[in-house]
C-alpha cells in the first residue's frame, strides 16, 4: 500500500526534481506541479529561476524521467498581486522586502497547498532545505534548520502555520548538502543534475531591481534630501527606492570618512546618513509575527535572532510586544544595519537541537537604540 498522495512543487531546478524522485521511491503517489508565475518577454530577455518558461520545460522533462504526471498552473496574476505588488509597495515605503518570504507565505504554502488538496493530496512537497517534525511533548509541528547549515532555508519559511507544517514534506533538509542532492540526481539520471542554482530575484530581469521598479512605479523615484543624523542637509537623492539601510553607494562625499544610510523616511522623502558606528542597533521591533514552536509569546525567552537571509543569528532576548503579533528583540551585542521590511527569525532548542528550532519570526518594523 502506498504512503499517500503528494503534490511536488517542481520549479525546474534540481532540488525539486530530486524531492519528487525521492518521495516516489519511498512509495508516495507523486504528482508534479509547476507554477507559471511570470511570463517571459522576448524584449526583456530570459528571466531566471522558477519564473521562466524554460524552467517549466525543465520540470516537465524531469517529471517524465521520474515517471510521474506533471501539470502547469497559471499563477501569473496571483503571483503579481501577492508578491510583486508587495515588493513594489515596500520599496515605496522606504523598506527592503524579502520576496521569497512573501512567495512562501502567499503562493506556495497557501494557494498551492489549496490546489494540492483539491487534487486529493495528503501532502505538499517542496525542495527547500529545512526539516519538519512533530514534537509530542508540546503537541506542535516544528520547523528546524537543514542538516547542512550552508543550504538552510528555514529563515524564509518562518511564516508556515501549524496546519501548513502538518501537510508539508521537505526531504532535502535531512541531506548533507547540495552535492548529495546532485549526486542523487545523477544516480537517477535526471537531466537537471548539473543545472546551476538561481541566485537572483526570480521576477526581476537582468537589468536589475532598480530598472524593474522604475517600470512598475516610476513615481517612487522623486528626488529628495539627504540629511545627516543631526538633520543637516548635505545633498540630494534621486529616490528613496534606490536605498537600503547600510548602503554606501549613491551618497554625497564626506570629508569626515565614509557615510552609510542609517534611516529612510518615505513620508518626507528623506534619506538619513551617518557613520558606520551609527548603523548599530541594540534591538528591534517585529510585527506580523508567526509563532511556530510555541503557541504564543507570553514571557521573555533567550533566542538566536537572524535579521537577514545570509546573516548569522545573534544571541538575544525575545520579549512580547504591544500586541500578540509584535515582538521586541534585545541583542546581547548591537547588530549592524537592522533593516525595516526584512524578516527577523528567532531560533531556540535544547541539547543537540540548540539554535536549530524556529520559535517564530516577523517583519522588522523598526530598530531600537
Secondary structure by P-SEA (a helix, b strand, c coil): cccbbbbbbccccaaaaaaaaaaaaaccbbbbbbbccbbbbcccccccccccaaaaaaaaaaaaaabbbbbbbcaaaaaaaccaaaaaaaaaacbbbcaaaaaaacccccaaaaaaaaaccccccccccbbbbbcccccbbbbbcccccccccccccccccaaaaaaccccccccccaaaaaaaaaaaccccccbbbbccccccccccaaaaaaaaccccbbbbbbbccccccccccccccccccccccccccccccccccccccccccbbbbbccccccccccccccccccccccccbbbbbbbbccccbbbbbbbbbbcccccbbbbbbccccccccccbbbbbbbbcccccccccccccccccccc
